Amino acid sequence: MKKIPAICFLFAFFLSAAVYAQLPVDTAASAPAAETSAAAEPQPPIVTIAKEAIIVDANTGVVLLDKHAGDRMPTSSMSKLMTMYMVFEALKNGQLKLGDELLVSERAWKNSMDEGSRMYIQVGTKVKVEDLVRGVIVQSGNDASVALAEGVAGTEEAFVDAMNVRAKEIGLKDSHFMNATGLPDPDHYSTPRDLAILAYRIITDFPNYYPYFAEKEFTYNKIKQQNRDPLLGRVSGADGLKTGHTEIAGYGLVGSAKRDGRRVILVLNGLASKKDREEEGIKLMEWAFRNFESKKIVSKGQHIDDAQVWLGQERTVPLVADGDVNVVMPRAKRAELKLSVKFKQPMIAPVKAGEEAGTLHIEVPDQKPVDVKLVAGADSPRKGVFGRVKDRLNYLLTGSF
């Protein structure tokens, strides 16, 4: 084997130093991937007579409407959603079974006689858990709520203590419960934002039990009662969740609907009548579906751009998205969506697939921008010594990689 003269290595060393001193390693390449100068008509905000309201695109978490969504408010029977979350967890972990029978205490029976809605269970009788679940969800029974609370935790007080702990754990940052029913208490409150989070958690955490919320009626003890949800049967795709009403809270609704894979959750409260609740619920839900659209902008692994590679066996490597990007935007503003890429080049060999290389920046109308990491989509091993010397000399003479 022939030995390479030492002078060659010295030449390569000094050439390398000279070239690296000139490499534009901080150069950013930015190119619009989808841009337009056409301005869409401004989207007028929707107006609601609800005192508090929020509308959320459940697939992305994008808030479409926020009216005092962070304000504390009395929740009336809408807080029974937290009661049902606890019951569903007990069913999921085997603490309860749908076929179990619970003894109706005098407290559970008397609770329903004092005020509010009821299932009409009788003291001293045993009632199946599944019937009590329907009694809470469809009939909004205060008696059924207390019976379930006692069945899960022994007493309503112990159940409520557990409710408050679990509420914080699942992201309800500004909620506090004093009972399992939602009956008025100065220290019993939530916010529209928290109730929207709770609805999402019920839908996603308990898909086996969520269909109870879509039942339009339930008969117990020969007494048929209709589900008070004004969206069921009136809004396409509506499948839950819960209404509420007390004098201090007004009329409220936590509702949800799903169309073509897209789910919307809304919370309304402080309305003056059942009619207002129905009309506002239908109007706002239809507005959310009609005026906004969900689009997948980028798929994980999608080729976005190419980066040059310095001293690599491959002169370029593809840059691919490191994740999926779904956005929700006003239909009237779809032309305002902008994408741009930013990355440093050349990349320095060796380059390995998956190596972070840059960013895809997405500007969505009326929302915070979204950044997606770009990574190398292929390897580019480092060239041998003579290949590197050749590339460095070429760059020094021509300025080309």
C-alpha positions as CSV (number, residue, x, y, z in Angstrom):
1,M,0.0,0.0,0.0
2,K,1.3,3.4,-0.9
3,K,1.7,5.9,1.9
4,I,0.1,9.3,1.5
5,P,2.7,12.0,1.8
6,A,2.4,14.1,5.0
7,I,2.2,17.2,2.8
8,C,-1.2,16.2,1.6
9,F,-2.6,16.1,5.1
10,L,-1.1,19.5,5.8
11,F,-2.6,20.8,2.6
12,A,-6.0,19.4,3.5
13,F,-5.8,20.8,7.1
14,F,-5.1,24.3,6.0
15,L,-7.6,24.1,3.1
16,S,-10.3,22.9,5.6
17,A,-9.6,25.8,7.9
18,A,-9.9,28.3,5.1
19,V,-13.1,26.9,3.8
20,Y,-14.8,26.5,7.2
21,A,-14.0,30.2,7.8
22,Q,-16.1,31.1,4.8
23,L,-19.0,28.6,5.1
24,P,-22.4,30.4,5.5
25,V,-23.5,28.2,8.4
26,D,-25.9,30.8,9.7
27,T,-27.7,31.3,6.4
28,A,-31.4,30.7,6.7
29,A,-33.4,29.5,3.7
30,S,-37.0,30.7,3.8
31,A,-39.5,30.0,1.1
32,P,-43.3,30.4,1.1
33,A,-44.9,27.0,0.5
34,A,-48.4,28.3,0.2
35,E,-49.0,32.0,0.1
36,T,-51.4,34.5,-1.4
37,S,-51.9,38.2,-1.4
38,A,-55.7,37.9,-1.9
39,A,-57.4,39.3,1.2
40,A,-60.6,37.5,2.4
41,E,-63.5,39.4,3.7
42,P,-63.2,39.8,7.5
43,Q,-65.2,37.2,9.5
44,P,-67.7,38.9,11.7
45,P,-67.7,37.5,15.3
46,I,-70.8,35.6,16.3
47,V,-73.0,37.3,19.0
48,T,-74.7,35.3,21.8
49,I,-77.1,36.4,24.5
50,A,-75.6,33.8,26.8
51,K,-73.9,35.3,29.8
52,E,-71.0,32.9,29.5
53,A,-70.0,30.8,26.5
54,I,-67.2,28.9,24.8
55,I,-67.0,26.9,21.6
56,V,-64.1,24.5,21.1
57,D,-63.0,22.4,18.1
58,A,-62.4,19.2,20.0
59,N,-60.0,17.7,17.4
60,T,-57.5,20.6,17.7
61,G,-58.4,22.4,20.9
62,V,-58.9,25.7,19.0
63,V,-61.3,28.0,20.7
64,L,-63.8,29.4,18.2
65,L,-65.8,31.6,20.6
66,D,-64.9,32.8,24.1
67,K,-67.3,35.0,26.1
68,H,-66.2,35.1,29.7
69,A,-65.1,31.5,29.4
70,G,-62.8,31.8,32.4
71,D,-65.4,33.3,34.7
72,R,-66.6,31.4,37.6
73,M,-70.3,30.6,37.5
74,P,-72.9,28.4,39.2
75,T,-73.2,25.2,37.1
76,S,-76.5,23.7,38.2
77,S,-76.9,20.2,36.8
78,M,-74.1,20.6,34.3
79,S,-71.8,19.7,37.2
80,K,-73.4,16.3,37.1
81,L,-70.9,15.6,34.3
82,M,-68.2,15.5,37.0
83,T,-70.4,13.1,39.0
84,M,-70.7,10.9,35.9
85,Y,-66.9,11.1,35.3
86,M,-66.4,9.6,38.7
87,V,-69.0,6.9,38.2
88,F,-67.6,6.0,34.7
89,E,-64.1,5.6,36.3
90,A,-65.5,3.3,39.0
91,L,-67.1,1.2,36.2
92,K,-63.9,1.2,34.2
93,N,-61.8,0.0,37.0
94,G,-64.3,-2.6,38.2
95,Q,-65.3,-0.9,41.4
96,L,-68.9,-0.9,40.1
97,K,-70.7,-2.9,37.5
98,L,-73.7,-1.8,35.4
99,G,-75.7,-4.8,36.8
100,D,-74.9,-4.0,40.4
101,E,-77.9,-2.9,42.6
102,L,-77.6,0.0,45.0
103,L,-79.8,0.5,48.0
104,V,-81.6,3.9,47.9
105,S,-80.9,5.7,51.2
106,E,-83.4,8.1,52.8
107,R,-80.9,10.9,52.0
108,A,-80.9,10.1,48.3
109,W,-84.7,9.9,48.2
110,K,-85.2,13.1,50.3
111,N,-82.7,15.0,48.2
112,S,-85.0,14.7,45.2
113,M,-88.0,15.7,47.2
114,D,-86.6,19.0,48.3
115,E,-86.0,20.7,44.9
116,G,-85.0,20.0,41.3
117,S,-85.3,17.1,38.9
118,R,-85.6,13.5,40.0
119,M,-85.7,9.9,38.8
120,Y,-88.4,8.9,41.3
121,I,-86.5,6.2,43.0
122,Q,-88.0,5.0,46.3
123,V,-86.2,4.8,49.7
124,G,-85.3,1.3,50.7
125,T,-85.4,-0.2,47.2
126,K,-82.5,-1.4,45.2
127,V,-81.8,0.1,41.8
128,K,-79.4,-1.1,39.1
129,V,-76.4,1.1,38.5
130,E,-77.2,1.3,34.7
131,D,-80.7,2.6,35.6
132,L,-79.2,5.2,37.9
133,V,-76.7,6.2,35.2
134,R,-79.6,6.8,32.8
135,G,-81.5,8.5,35.6
136,V,-78.7,11.1,36.0
137,I,-77.9,11.6,32.3
138,V,-81.3,11.5,30.7
139,Q,-83.6,12.5,33.6
140,S,-81.0,14.7,35.5
141,G,-82.1,13.0,38.7
142,N,-80.7,14.5,41.9
143,D,-81.8,11.4,43.7
144,A,-79.9,9.1,41.2
145,S,-76.8,11.3,41.6
146,V,-76.8,10.9,45.4
147,A,-77.5,7.2,45.2
148,L,-74.5,6.8,42.8
149,A,-72.3,9.0,45.0
150,E,-73.0,6.8,48.0
151,G,-72.5,3.7,46.0
152,V,-69.1,4.7,44.9
153,A,-67.7,6.4,48.1
154,G,-70.1,5.5,50.9
155,T,-71.2,9.0,51.5
156,E,-71.9,12.0,49.3
157,E,-69.3,14.0,51.3
158,A,-66.6,11.5,50.6
159,F,-67.6,11.3,47.0
160,V,-67.4,15.1,46.6
161,D,-64.0,15.2,48.2
162,A,-62.8,12.7,45.6
163,M,-64.5,14.7,42.9
164,N,-62.5,17.8,43.7
165,V,-59.2,16.0,43.8
166,R,-59.9,14.2,40.5
167,A,-61.2,17.4,38.9
168,K,-57.8,19.1,39.4
169,E,-56.0,16.0,38.1
170,I,-57.9,16.1,34.8
171,G,-57.3,19.8,34.2
172,L,-60.2,21.6,35.7
173,K,-58.2,24.4,37.2
174,D,-61.0,26.7,38.4
175,S,-63.8,24.3,39.6
176,H,-65.0,23.3,43.0
177,F,-67.9,21.1,43.9
178,M,-70.0,20.9,47.1
179,N,-72.4,18.2,46.1
180,A,-73.0,15.5,43.5
181,T,-76.1,17.2,42.1
182,G,-75.3,20.8,41.2
183,L,-77.8,22.3,43.7
184,P,-76.9,25.9,44.6
185,D,-74.0,26.6,47.0
186,P,-71.8,29.6,47.1
187,D,-68.7,27.4,46.9
188,H,-70.0,25.2,44.1
189,Y,-68.8,26.6,40.8
190,S,-66.9,26.0,37.5
191,T,-66.1,27.9,34.3
192,P,-67.2,27.3,30.7
193,R,-63.6,26.4,29.9
194,D,-63.4,23.8,32.6
195,L,-66.8,22.3,31.6
196,A,-65.6,22.1,28.0
197,I,-62.4,20.2,29.2
198,L,-64.6,17.9,31.3
199,A,-66.9,17.1,28.3
200,Y,-63.8,16.3,26.2
201,R,-62.4,14.0,28.9
202,I,-65.7,12.1,29.2
203,I,-66.0,11.7,25.4
204,T,-62.4,10.5,25.0
205,D,-61.8,8.6,28.3
206,F,-65.1,6.7,28.2
207,P,-66.2,5.9,24.7
208,N,-68.1,2.8,25.9
209,Y,-70.3,4.9,28.2
210,Y,-70.6,8.1,26.2
211,P,-73.6,6.8,24.1
212,Y,-75.9,7.2,27.2
213,F,-75.8,10.9,26.6
214,A,-77.5,10.5,23.2
215,E,-80.5,8.7,24.6
216,K,-83.6,10.8,24.1
217,E,-85.8,9.3,26.8
218,F,-85.8,6.9,29.7
219,T,-88.6,5.3,31.7
220,Y,-88.3,4.3,35.3
221,N,-91.0,3.3,37.7
222,K,-93.5,3.7,34.8
223,I,-92.5,7.4,34.5
224,K,-91.2,8.4,31.1
225,Q,-89.0,11.5,31.0
226,Q,-87.4,13.2,27.9
227,N,-83.8,14.2,27.7
228,R,-83.6,18.0,28.1
229,D,-80.7,18.4,25.7
230,P,-82.1,20.7,23.0
231,L,-79.6,19.7,20.4
232,L,-80.5,16.0,20.2
233,G,-82.6,15.4,17.0
234,R,-82.3,19.0,16.0
235,V,-78.6,19.4,15.2
236,S,-77.0,16.9,12.9
237,G,-74.4,14.8,14.7
238,A,-75.4,16.0,18.2
239,D,-74.8,13.3,20.8
240,G,-74.7,14.9,24.3
241,L,-74.0,16.1,26.9
242,K,-76.0,17.9,29.8
243,T,-78.3,20.8,30.5
244,G,-78.7,22.7,33.7
245,H,-81.0,25.2,35.4
246,T,-81.3,27.0,38.7
247,E,-82.7,30.4,39.5
248,I,-79.3,31.8,40.3
249,A,-77.5,30.2,37.3
250,G,-80.2,30.6,34.6
251,Y,-80.4,28.0,31.8
252,G,-77.2,26.3,30.7
253,L,-76.0,23.7,28.3
254,V,-72.9,21.6,27.6
255,G,-73.4,20.2,24.1
256,S,-71.4,18.3,21.5
257,A,-71.8,17.2,17.9
258,K,-69.7,15.3,15.5
259,R,-69.7,15.6,11.7
260,D,-67.4,14.0,9.2
261,G,-64.9,13.2,11.9
262,R,-64.9,16.7,13.3
263,R,-66.2,17.3,16.9
264,V,-67.4,20.6,18.4
265,I,-68.0,21.2,22.1
266,L,-70.0,24.2,23.3
267,V,-70.9,25.5,26.8
268,L,-73.5,28.1,27.4
269,N,-74.9,29.5,30.6
270,G,-76.9,32.4,32.1
271,L,-79.8,32.2,29.6
272,A,-83.2,33.4,30.6
273,S,-85.4,30.5,29.3
274,K,-85.5,27.1,27.8
275,K,-86.3,28.7,24.4
276,D,-83.2,30.9,24.6
277,R,-81.1,27.9,25.5
278,E,-82.4,25.9,22.5
279,E,-82.1,28.7,20.0
280,E,-78.6,29.7,21.1
281,G,-77.4,26.2,21.2
282,I,-78.6,25.3,17.7
283,K,-77.4,28.7,16.3
284,L,-73.9,28.5,17.7
285,M,-73.4,24.8,16.9
286,E,-74.4,25.3,13.3
287,W,-72.3,28.4,13.1
288,A,-69.2,26.5,14.3
289,F,-69.7,23.8,11.6
290,R,-70.7,26.2,8.8
291,N,-68.1,28.8,9.2
292,F,-65.0,26.8,10.2
293,E,-63.3,23.9,8.5
294,S,-60.7,21.4,9.7
295,K,-57.8,20.7,7.4
296,K,-54.6,18.5,7.6
297,I,-51.9,20.9,6.5
298,V,-48.9,18.6,6.9
299,S,-48.5,14.8,7.5
300,K,-45.7,13.3,9.4
301,G,-42.8,12.3,7.1
302,Q,-44.1,14.6,4.3
303,H,-41.3,16.0,2.1
304,I,-41.1,19.8,2.7
305,D,-37.8,21.0,1.2
306,D,-34.2,19.9,0.6
307,A,-31.0,21.0,2.3
308,Q,-27.5,21.0,0.9
309,V,-24.9,18.8,2.7
310,W,-21.3,19.9,3.0
311,L,-18.8,17.1,2.6
312,G,-21.5,14.4,2.4
313,Q,-21.8,11.5,0.0
314,E,-25.2,12.8,-0.8
315,R,-25.2,16.4,-1.9
316,T,-28.7,17.0,-0.5
317,V,-31.0,15.4,2.0
318,P,-34.8,15.8,2.0
319,L,-36.3,17.7,5.0
320,V,-39.5,16.1,6.3
321,A,-42.1,17.1,8.8
322,D,-41.7,15.6,12.3
323,G,-45.4,15.4,12.9
324,D,-49.0,15.9,11.6
325,V,-50.5,19.4,11.6
326,N,-54.3,19.8,11.7
327,V,-55.7,23.3,11.8
328,V,-59.2,24.8,12.1
329,M,-59.8,28.1,10.3
330,P,-62.6,30.3,9.0
331,R,-63.7,29.1,5.6
332,A,-63.7,32.7,4.4
333,K,-60.0,33.1,5.3
334,R,-58.6,29.9,3.9
335,A,-56.6,32.0,1.3
336,E,-54.8,33.7,4.2
337,L,-53.1,30.5,5.4
338,K,-49.3,30.9,5.0
339,L,-46.5,28.4,5.2
340,S,-42.7,29.1,5.2
341,V,-39.6,27.0,5.9
342,K,-36.5,28.0,7.7
343,F,-33.3,26.0,8.0
344,K,-29.6,26.4,8.2
345,Q,-27.6,25.2,5.3
346,P,-25.4,23.5,4.4
347,M,-25.8,20.7,6.9
348,I,-22.4,19.2,7.9
349,A,-21.8,15.6,7.1
350,P,-22.3,13.1,8.5
351,V,-26.1,13.6,8.5
352,K,-28.4,11.0,9.9
353,A,-32.1,10.5,9.2
354,G,-34.1,12.1,11.9
355,E,-31.6,14.8,12.7
356,E,-33.2,18.1,13.5
357,A,-32.7,20.5,10.6
358,G,-35.2,23.4,10.7
359,T,-38.7,24.6,11.1
360,L,-41.9,24.8,9.1
361,H,-43.8,27.9,10.2
362,I,-47.6,27.9,9.7
363,E,-49.6,31.2,10.0
364,V,-53.3,30.4,10.6
365,P,-55.8,33.2,10.4
366,D,-57.0,34.4,13.8
367,Q,-54.9,31.9,15.6
368,K,-51.4,31.6,17.1
369,P,-48.8,30.5,14.6
370,V,-47.8,26.8,14.6
371,D,-44.2,25.6,14.3
372,V,-43.4,22.1,13.1
373,K,-39.9,20.6,13.4
374,L,-38.2,19.6,10.2
375,V,-35.8,16.6,10.3
376,A,-33.5,15.0,7.8
377,G,-35.3,12.4,5.8
378,A,-32.2,10.4,4.8
379,D,-28.6,9.7,5.7
380,S,-25.7,11.4,4.1
381,P,-22.4,9.8,5.3
382,R,-19.2,11.8,5.3
383,K,-16.9,11.5,2.3
384,G,-13.5,10.1,2.4
385,V,-10.4,12.3,2.7
386,F,-9.8,12.8,-1.0
387,G,-13.5,13.6,-1.6
388,R,-13.4,16.2,1.2
389,V,-10.3,17.8,-0.1
390,K,-11.8,18.0,-3.6
391,D,-15.0,19.6,-2.2
392,R,-13.1,22.1,-0.1
393,L,-10.9,23.1,-3.0
394,N,-14.0,23.4,-5.3
395,Y,-15.7,25.7,-2.8
396,L,-12.6,27.8,-2.3
397,L,-12.3,28.3,-6.1
398,T,-16.0,28.6,-7.1
399,G,-18.0,29.3,-4.0
400,S,-20.2,26.3,-4.8
401,F,-20.9,23.4,-2.6
